Amino acid sequence: MEEEKTTLLLEGATPSILPIPSEIDEHFGRGPGSKGLREVFHNSVMTGSRTRSVLLLHHILSNSYFPEGSIRILDGLGASGIRARRWLTELPKEQSQRLDVHVCDMLPESLDWVNKNTERFNLDSQITLIQGDLRSRVLEGGWHWIDVDPYGSPIQFLDPVIQALSRDAILEVTATDTAALTGSSKGPTMRRYGAFVRTDKWAHDSGLRVLMANIARIAARHDRSVKPLLSVWESHHLRVSVAVTKSKQGASSVEKNIGWRIINPTSEELQSSIDAGLHSHGCPESSQPFCFLPFRHPVNHKDRRVSGPLWTGPLASNEVLSSFNLEAAERLCLPDSESLSSWGFPSNQHDSLIEQSRRSLTRSILRFSEEAKVDPSSSLLIVDRLHPHIPLLGPPSPSKLAEALTESGHPSCVSSYPNPAILTSAPWNIIYDLALEVSTASLQS
Ligand SMILES: C[S@@+](CC[C@H](N)C(=O)[O-])C[C@H]1O[C@@H](n2cnc3c(N)ncnc32)[C@H](O)[C@@H]1O
């Protein structure tokens, strides 16, 4: 029998064999993936998302979030099972041994590739394969952790998946229907997410908040409350990770974190936002880029300044952000030369493979440790949207502005959000003065 042609790949510290694509897709590796071209889906653009999944699981297990014993964990839309295999390969032994890992996929060919990889690379732990539709197969329940990484929108999976979580659980959700979540396809934004989103420089932040609000509201229907752990916009996808806890009381107060974003708010709107505890910058009389308003505040749905309903609370946990540091990441997610040899990587490629993993790792956690030092209710201020609220001749450097604000006693940082932005909770009059100072100094130098 002719041997199947495969390619050997490294991601983080985990090897994979995958079928060679039947034709070259010029978008492969950059766009949403190569659905029809390989027998099993694989998209290297999602490497960072899988790295963060390893780091989040490591953080949660290191902090005794779950009671002692085995952790039932499901890679719900697993494809080649690379995410699950990374959990098992990269976590320290004492953690990976606790994992009872399942991979679900509708396609038997995908699960064949999970098998081929576990056999080839001798994983110590077993992976249980579930072939079928996640929406029905997940309901056997009791999952401590579920990852949902669909083609397009995750909305169809959320209700069954949330019902199937254990009392205290973690849910990670990817969405690649970014056009819907960011309001550029208005029909799907309303149809799928019951929201409208203004297409502006905050649109991806609004998209993350619309997704978070949907998860929180579905969880509330099942007597569960959510706590955001991490929210990331990267390339073509949005992804949120939440802790989900069974709590009628928590579920009933879901509305506390749901509301509206208003661009160019009036002073009355700013005052309402301040009164609701949603605006740390004060100064209601000053023109400011945006504010959040609580869900019950009357908003005109025809007003183009409005996005929502969306999550108005913090999008991440500072403990999680601070655990995403390079030292921890390198310890877990970089391979050693001995392992690379045992997996079949030629020794003359080891240095460049390790370097490639290191670069990808650094990119995937860039700025999180700094974000951990700022107030979780900080606003995302896009620097080229400070004008006309501040009469600037050019946008200030985000790093210089964040530094100046921090020196003035208001911890601030450059945001990991891809558009140049800072995170700050400083009073608006201080942001105003320092932005002018930083911008003028840079024009003079
Ligand atoms: C975007 S890929 C997942 C990628 C994977 N998580 C990774 O990190 O490489 C989506 C996968 O979901 C599978 N799938 C699509 N709909 C499904 C469903 N309703 N139930 C189970 N699997 C499904 C597809 O066969 C495909 O392998």
PDBQT file of the ligand as one rigid body, heavy atoms in Angstrom, charges set to zero:
ROOT
HETATM    1  C1  LIG A 501     -12.178  25.788  12.689  1.00  0.00    +0.000 C 
HETATM    2  S1  LIG A 501     -12.059  24.055  12.766  1.00  0.00    +0.000 S 
HETATM    3  C2  LIG A 501     -11.378  23.757  14.357  1.00  0.00    +0.000 C 
HETATM    4  C3  LIG A 501      -9.913  24.012  14.438  1.00  0.00    +0.000 C 
HETATM    5  C4  LIG A 501      -9.255  23.448  15.647  1.00  0.00    +0.000 C 
HETATM    6  N1  LIG A 501      -9.913  23.811  16.882  1.00  0.00    +0.000 N 
HETATM    7  C5  LIG A 501      -7.784  23.855  15.665  1.00  0.00    +0.000 C 
HETATM    8  O1  LIG A 501      -7.344  24.555  16.636  1.00  0.00    +0.000 OA
HETATM    9  O2  LIG A 501      -7.067  23.482  14.733  1.00  0.00    +0.000 OA
HETATM   10  C6  LIG A 501     -13.705  23.534  13.005  1.00  0.00    +0.000 C 
HETATM   11  C7  LIG A 501     -13.864  22.036  13.100  1.00  0.00    +0.000 C 
HETATM   12  O3  LIG A 501     -15.192  21.784  13.546  1.00  0.00    +0.000 OA
HETATM   13  C8  LIG A 501     -15.722  20.648  12.892  1.00  0.00    +0.000 C 
HETATM   14  N2  LIG A 501     -17.196  20.830  12.962  1.00  0.00    +0.000 N 
HETATM   15  C9  LIG A 501     -17.956  21.721  12.276  1.00  0.00    +0.000 A 
HETATM   16  N3  LIG A 501     -19.238  21.659  12.744  1.00  0.00    +0.000 NA
HETATM   17  C10 LIG A 501     -19.264  20.759  13.747  1.00  0.00    +0.000 A 
HETATM   18  C11 LIG A 501     -20.274  20.288  14.642  1.00  0.00    +0.000 A 
HETATM   19  N4  LIG A 501     -21.524  20.746  14.580  1.00  0.00    +0.000 N 
HETATM   20  N5  LIG A 501     -19.934  19.353  15.567  1.00  0.00    +0.000 NA
HETATM   21  C12 LIG A 501     -18.667  18.870  15.639  1.00  0.00    +0.000 A 
HETATM   22  N6  LIG A 501     -17.667  19.282  14.802  1.00  0.00    +0.000 NA
HETATM   23  C13 LIG A 501     -17.959  20.197  13.886  1.00  0.00    +0.000 A 
HETATM   24  C14 LIG A 501     -15.117  20.696  11.521  1.00  0.00    +0.000 C 
HETATM   25  O4  LIG A 501     -15.063  19.399  10.947  1.00  0.00    +0.000 OA
HETATM   26  C15 LIG A 501     -13.715  21.284  11.797  1.00  0.00    +0.000 C 
HETATM   27  O5  LIG A 501     -12.763  20.252  11.957  1.00  0.00    +0.000 OA
ENDROOT
TORSDOF 0
